[in-house]
């Protein structure tokens, strides 16, 4: 089925794929948990077995070396030589020592006399020497280990030591030769450390760090030679040469307790989770009582190859293959059982949509698509019948609508003609000719109804002393506002006949009373507004003064340096509450521009935010142009209003009446 979007097959396969992925998410989560648990379980078993295996690798050769060294130290011939190092006694002992030398794996043994501090040393491949290689000195720091061993009270110790005089680094087995309570000296053997480390330490796998520590936690063997604590018989291990120093994130007391428990259970490997800085590690410890050593393994479960192998790859490939086969099978089933019948039904529907109602429909089966085909055939028959009936009705309705449209066009033309005529009448009642005769170029009127007719108008009357002018803003705009102007105009004319031109406040009071009388008997809803804003100015040329009274309209005036605003009363004419109108008397200044403005200008929306034009912007505009001729002021005002309004529609009728006297 042709489609711009994803087809039914694609949607079905996508739904199946999403379902498989959603099913895989918890499976992967559970699998990751199980893998972590398996990694932890097998990691513990791996660390335990690896540690015990290293323990046996160490214990087997060194236990044999220790046993031989102990037998050598307990030899009566050795005791006799140490008491009396005569030539005969030395010859007898060294003859016996050749058998020990051949049995020792290192082929090396030494004897130190406590009597004369002579150091006897023989090694494989070299002739036997019956004379001391050198003599120890009590004040030599390099020989301090000998005296410390004799003072320790221990029958033997095993130490990793670099002998500067022999220039060898070995694992030294030091056994005290003691006859009763008399300590005659020390005998023992030395195992080459390079071969020892290669066999036990440097065979470690990635993520696994094997090491050997003594009972106090000092490191005796480590892949990093700098961490090995040398010459412990005469000095303390450095902070970085201890197990606690190797694991700065772990409590030293906990490590000490672990070593103590290991000494109590020498035949097992104890496990404990530790921290190496911020990283988590698994620590396995096993104790060798014969050597007083702890075999330690530090395992990084994330890096060590504990579980894995090609079976993980095979499992992933198998799951991907199952998913591909499943998607292919579902896609074929959808194509065979759904898409082919639907495409045939689509072709029939497209033919019917083009008006070919006799198009053949696919054979209806017994499934849901067959039911859809039968329903579609029934619908096509009904469409044919309804189409014929609708065509007849459309022809009838079209003729009726054409007649109605002609009537509407004729009525609309009459309304437009009436409104245009009303606009012409409204323009004729405006005193443009009188203003031009009295003030000439010293006045300007901006009158912009929102519609063809509006609710704003202005008045002008003159007498022998001066003239009266003003603006009126009736509630509403368009035709309703225009009708209100006729009512307000008659009220103002009536008030002028009663109060005269020289009392603007009296005119407003009389007009307010007249409007209230005219509207008193009208059954008007409360939502209908009938009030009128007004502003009147009488200019007395003889006395050189100006009288102003306003009803919700104020008087602006500016000499170009400052702008002043004289507010009118807060209540408009015809308001539900009566207003209190009073005359404001002020001197008349030549060259000052006076303006009466309705709220249509001040409320006009514009600018970037759609706010009203505002009195502040009008003040700035008036002050900036007050010295210019009235015609130029009018052009500047019109340009500023158009620029600010932009694409915003006009909200209300706009009237600005400006004048000045030279």
Secondary structure by P-SEA (a helix, b strand, c coil): cccccccaaaaaaaaaaaaaaaaaaaaaaaaaaaaaaaaaaaaaaaaaaaaaaaaaaaaaaaaaaaaaaaaaaacaaaaaaaacccaaaaaaaaaaaaaaaaaccccccbbbbcccbbbbbbbccccccccccbbbbcccccaaaaaaaaacccccccccccccccccccccccccccccccccbbbbccccaaaaaaaccccccccccccccccccccccccccccccccccccccccccccccccccccaaaaaaaaaaaaacccbbbbbbbbcccbbbbbbbbbbccccccbbbbbccccccccccaaaaaaaaaaaaaaaaaaaaaaaaaaaccaaaaaaaaaaaaaaaacccccccccccccaaaaaaaaaaaaaaaaaaaaaaaaaaaaaaaaaaaaaaaaaaaaaaaaaaaaaaaaaaaaaacaaaaaaaccccccccccccccccccbbbbbbbccccccccccccccccaaaaaaaaaaaaaaaaaaaccccccaaaaaaaaaaaaaaaaccccccccccbbbbbbbbbbbccccbbbbbbccbbbbbbcccbbbbbbcccccccccbbbbbbbbbbbbbccbbbbbbcccccccccccccccccaaaaaaaaaacccccaaaaaaaaaaaaaaaaccccccbbbbbbbcccc
